[in-house]
């Protein structure tokens, strides 16, 4: 599917300005200005903002063309301001009639923390999407849809699509603790069976989502397909479990991503011994063929820089000084 470049910007397209000029680092004195403050048209307004869990927020954003064309499994890339980082987010839901898409994100770094400062009435500078291959949905039989942490957001539209296609959906969702769980009610509406897990046992099944899957399989439940989305360690454990049972497992990967159109290669992963680009070849792959060890190393490549950037942002916001300037 051809992505909809809804607001191309000259500085993103002109080679003389550098390949990715919008990704240059900001110094701590720079200001983060919204589209309205810079005089840009507010073409992607946030019409609804909700807090779903600790540091997890949901936005409904006006993007009518994307809302009409998106399918389960696809994502968008957004920027909040002129010098902002490109942030890839799965489209958790869409309302074609209202012309809105639903985005769910967790504040884990500087860019998502800044995104979290926005609310209803604010606008995003630009969006690109829908990106990536949609999930292959057909009537498989019984499909286990497993979401861990923020991975529940992308697994939700897939579970709904599988349910609408006539599959029996077994949903397993989990988080480290109860106050980090999201979309329990929504998942219950599209699943024939739902098991909620917490690592610390504060709610539902005490243990990991992989433990819950193991229990279900040990009970003799026949499963035809597994879709697992979440932290890399979680997906790797699930894949090791299903590999031993020769149970096909699909995972959705979220590596470091820059341009999201297959040009930069930042999101490359090894799948079945071949280099693949998550943005154009994925984001979903056969989990039994993914080189998870390599993926973990690549995701940790810029941790020092990410930490410094977050500390600078928090300092500017007064968070590290107890709210004092």
N, C-alpha and C positions, 0 to 999 in steps of 0.2 A: 504494500500500500504506500502511495506517495504521501509523505507528511505534509501538513499544511503549515507553511511558513507564514504565519498570520501578520507578522510585523518585521520584515527584514530591515536591517539597519545598515547604512553605508559602511560604517566602520567595521562591521563583521564581514563584509564582502570585498573590500578593497585590499589587495595584497600589500600596497605601499604602507598601510597602517599596521602591518604585522598580521600573523595568522589568527591570533586570538587576543586582540588588544583589550577586550573587556575583562580578561582574567589577570591583569597586572595587580600586584599586591598594593593595598592601600596603606598609607602610613597612619599612625594612631591619631593624627590631627585631622584626617579627612572626614568629611561628613557623609552620612548615608542619607541621601535625599530621595524622596518618593517621586513617582512620575508627576503627580500634581504639583509638587514643589518645583519641579524642573520645567513645568509648562507643557509637558507632553499630554496628549489626549489619553483619557482614562479608558482604554479599550478593553481592559481585563479587570473589571471591578470585582472585589470580594463582596458577595451579597450576603454571606452567612459565615459566621465564625463560631466554633464550639471547642471547648476543652473536653477531650474524650478520656484522658488519663493524665497522670503526672508527666509533664513535658510532651504530651501528645495532643495535637490539635487537628481539627478538621475545617477545611475551607470549602465553600461552594463558590465557584468562580464563573463569571459569564464568559463563555467561549463557545458560541453556537455551532460553528463549523466542526469543531472537535467533538462536541456533544452528539452531533448527528452521525459521525463516522466511527467513533471509538468502538472497540470490541474488548471483551475480557482479555487481560494479559498485556494490554498495551499501556504505554506511559507517555508523559509529556516532559519537556524540559522548560524551566521557567527562570527568569531573572527578576529580582525585586527592584533593582536600580541600575543605573548606567554602568557602574563598575562592579556589579555583582557577579558572583560565581554562577555558573549554570547548574541548576539543581534538577536532577531527574526524579520524578515521582510517578508512581503508578496511578492510573485513573481508577479510583475505587468505585465510582458510580457516575452516572450521567443522566440528565433529564433533557432529552432532545426537544421537548415542547417548551420547556423553560429556557433552554439554551445554556444550561449550566453543567459543569463537571465538578465532581467531588474529589478533593485531594486530602490525604491524611499523611502527616509527617511527624517525626519525633525530633525534638531539639537536641542534637548530639554534637553540633559544631557551630562555628561562627555563622555560617550562611543560613542554616536552619534556625539558629537562635534569632537572627535578625528577621527571618521570615515570620517567626513567632511573635514579633512585636507588632505585626500588622493585625488588623481586625476588620470587621464589616465597615464598608465605606471607603477603605483603602483600595489601592489598585496594584496589580502586578505590571511591571514594565513591558514584558513580552512573554509569549508562550510559543512553543513549537510542538506539534503533535497532530494526530496520534503517531507514535513511534513504536518500532519493534513489530515482530510478528505476533498476531493474536494467538491465544490458546487454541489448540485443535480440540474442538468440542464435538462429540458425537455420542451416541448411546453405547457406552462401553459395558455397562452392567452396574457394578458397584464400584464407586470411586471414593477413595479416602482423600479428603482435602485437609491438609495439615498446615496450620499457621502458628508461627512462634513470634511473640513480641509484635513489633510493628509489621511483621510478615503476615499478620492476620488481615491487614488492609488489602494487599494484592490478592490474597487467596479468596476473599469474599466474592468478588465478581465472577471468579472462576467457579466457585461452588454454586453460585446462582445459575450460571450458564449450564453447568452439568446437570443441575436439577431440572431446569427448563427443557433439557434435551431428553429427559426421561430416565436419567440415571438414579440409582439409589445412592445418596450422598451420605457418607460417614464423615463428620467433621470433628477434628481434634484441634483445639486452640489452647495456647498456653502462654504464660508470662512468668517472670521471676517471682512476682508477688501480686496479690489481688488488685492493688491500685494501679497496676500497669496493664490490666486486661482491657481490650477494646472489642467492640462489635459483637458481644455475646448475643444480644437480642436479635441482631440482624442475621447472624449465622444460624440461629435456631429456626428461623423462618424458611431457610433454604436447605436445611439438612434433615434427613430422616432420623439421624442419630447425632447427638452432640455430646462430646466429652470435653470439659473445661479443666485445665491443669494449671497448677502453680508449683514452681520449683520448691518454694518454702512451705507448701502445704497450707497456706493461709486461706485457700478457697478451692473447692472442687477436688479433683483427683490430685493427691500429693505425689509429685514427680514430674518428669519431663514428658513432652509430647511423644517422644520415641518410646518411653516406657508404656504409655497408654496404647500406642500402636502395637507394641509387642504383646500386651495382654489381649487385645482384640484378636490378633492373629493366633495366639495360643489357644483361644477359645474355639478355633476352627472356622472363623468367619472367612468367607471367600471374598477376596478383593481383586478386582481386575485392573485397577490403575491407582497409583498414588501420586498426588500432587503435593509437594512440600515446599514451603516458602518461609524463610526466617533467617536467623543468623547462620553464618557459614558452618560453625560447629554442629548446629542442630541438623542442618541439611545433610552434612556428611554422615552423622550417626544414623539418620533415617535411611540413607542410601546403603550404608553398610548392612543394616538390618534387612532391607528388602532385597539386596543383592543375593543374600544367602537363600532366599526363597524364590529367586528368579521372578520377582514382581516388578513390573515396569514402573519406574518412578521418574517423574518430571520435576525439575527444580527451576526456579526463576532466580537469576543471578543479578547482583547489584554491585559491580566493581566500580572503581574510580572511572568516571566518564566525563569527557570534555565537550566535544562538538556534537556527539550523539548522532552523527550521520555517516560514520564509517571512515572518516578521513584521518583522524589523529592516531588511532590505534591504542589510546589510553585504556580502553575497556577490554583489551584482548585477554582471552582465557584459552586454556588448552582443553579441548574436548575430543576424546577418542584419539589423542595423539596429534591433533591438528589445531592450529591457531584459529580461533573464531573471535569475531567482534560481537560483543553482547548487544550493542545498540542496533545493529542491522541483521545479525544472524540469530539473535535471541529476542527477548531475554531468557526464553525457556530452552532447556537442553535436557538430554537424557542424563539423569543424575549419576548413573553408573559409569558414565564416561568422563565426568568432570574431574579435572585435577584440582582437588580442593586444597592441597598443600601449597601449590603454586598460587592459587587465588588468595589464600590467607597472606602470603608474603607480599603480594602486590597491594592488597588493601592496607597493609601496615607501612607502606613505603614512605608516606609523608606524615606519619604521626607527630614527629617533633614540630613540623611547620603548622600542622593543624592545632596542636596544643598552644603554640605561641599565638596564633591568630585568634583563638578563642579567648585566651587570657587578655589580649589587647582589647577585644570587643567588650569583655566583661568589665575591664577597667574603665573604658569609655562610658559604660552604662552605670558605673558606680557600684557594681555587684561585689567587686573584690574589696571594697572599702566600706562595706556596711551601708551602702546607699549614699555615702558622702562624696561630693565632687572632688 
